Amino acid sequence: MSLFDAFSYRGKRVLVVGGATGMGNATARLALDAGAEVVVMDYASADLPGTTAVHVNLADAKSIDAAVAECGGTVDALFACAGVADGEGIERINFIGHRYLIERFRANGMLPRGSAIAFISSAAGLAWRSNMAQLNEFLDIMDFDTATAWAIDNKCAHYMFTKQAVCAYVAREAMGFITDGIRINAICPGPTDTPLAQANAELWLDFGADYRAKVGVGAATPMEQAYPLLFLCSDAASVVNGITMITDSGYLSAGITEAFPAGTPMAKMLLDG
Ligand SMILES: NC(=O)c1ccc[n+]([C@@H]2O[C@H](COP(=O)([O-])OP(=O)(O)OC[C@H]3O[C@@H](n4cnc5c(N)ncnc54)[C@H](O)[C@@H]3O)[C@@H](O)[C@H]2O)c1
């Protein structure tokens, strides 16, 4: 035993939802390297050697039920990484499906005391505090189909709202989760070089490029986002609960404080909506 073992995943079982590519894939590889047994769930085929692949479509509650049954057992860390930028089903894929899966795990006793959950939200979800009334109305609807219908009827089936929902869910449910010995957190990544970002390169990877050029950093790599994700679900983070950690190399903070005035209007928009 060493003090640093609190960061280790030796003897732990980890589930990565959305682990076929991008940040989820980096998270699965890192967890494996840290000593975990890893289950990767994804819509796309996941073929990471040394892991167990389970097919899931987060837009379909029945598919999630089947994936939960196939996973079985308990998990010590659940990483909710899957997401899309747009298209039909975005409200389910980015949030409702993840929540449904987590709640199934919880109801089945598959998240024991000491386990932890980490979501990938986005800088696009940071204005959640200023939209709490609407988010509470949505989050109060636990039923999969009713929540989906609400999101569509209220014109909330879009990227920004789904990411706000993730941040608000993490914040408002953290107390209930920790009462059961489970922690829940999220990261809000800045631009990260993944297949999803490449497919939306002008919007996603150009975002904050002026700041990164000024301070001499690049867009994040998927592994650079996996590091904080693994920390959040490790025993080393045992008092970290209910937070959305901003992982953007300091862009937002520089904008808020006007250390980087060119980023201030964007920081205000991201925070205030
Ligand atoms: N890349 C960025 O710059 C960036 C920035 C902020 C937040 N994010 C968020 O990070 C998360 C991971 O995205 P990424 O950039 O690594 O992209 P990615 O496309 O590489 O990963 C997303 C994964 O989700 C899976 N997925 C998509 N639809 C699914 C479905 N219906 N059921 C199950 N799995 C499904 C994909 O197959 C893929 O493996 C997303 O939630 C995204 O919104 C990305």
The ligand as a Gaussian input file, in Angstrom:
#p B3LYP/6-31G(d) Opt

LIG

0 1
 N      -14.586000      17.144000     -28.908000
 C      -14.876000      18.282000     -28.334000
 O      -14.302000      19.324000     -28.651000
 C      -15.911000      18.303000     -27.231000
 C      -16.011000      19.450000     -26.427000
 C      -16.936000      19.463000     -25.396000
 C      -17.714000      18.344000     -25.146000
 N      -17.606000      17.236000     -25.944000
 C      -18.418000      16.071000     -25.605000
 O      -17.558000      14.974000     -25.377000
 C      -18.288000      13.754000     -25.527000
 C      -17.443000      12.775000     -26.301000
 O      -17.314000      13.237000     -27.630000
 P      -16.000000      13.092000     -28.489000
 O      -15.594000      14.466000     -28.874000
 O      -15.039000      12.203000     -27.811000
 O      -16.621000      12.442000     -29.827000
 P      -16.699000      10.984000     -30.424000
 O      -17.666000      11.077000     -31.559000
 O      -15.329000      10.461000     -30.706000
 O      -17.326000      10.109000     -29.248000
 C      -18.693000       9.991000     -29.014000
 C      -19.064000       8.529000     -28.857000
 O      -20.471000       8.438000     -28.620000
 C      -20.947000       7.329000     -29.340000
 N      -22.376000       7.446000     -29.628000
 C      -22.986000       8.292000     -30.495000
 N      -24.313000       8.039000     -30.560000
 C      -24.549000       7.011000     -29.702000
 C      -25.724000       6.300000     -29.327000
 N      -26.912000       6.554000     -29.881000
 N      -25.613000       5.316000     -28.406000
 C      -24.407000       5.014000     -27.862000
 N      -23.254000       5.647000     -28.180000
 C      -23.326000       6.628000     -29.104000
 C      -20.131000       7.332000     -30.616000
 O      -20.200000       6.090000     -31.316000
 C      -18.747000       7.684000     -30.112000
 O      -18.009000       6.532000     -29.749000
 C      -19.605000      14.138000     -26.166000
 O      -20.613000      14.091000     -25.177000
 C      -19.375000      15.567000     -26.643000
 O      -20.563000      16.302000     -26.634000
 C      -16.728000      17.203000     -26.987000

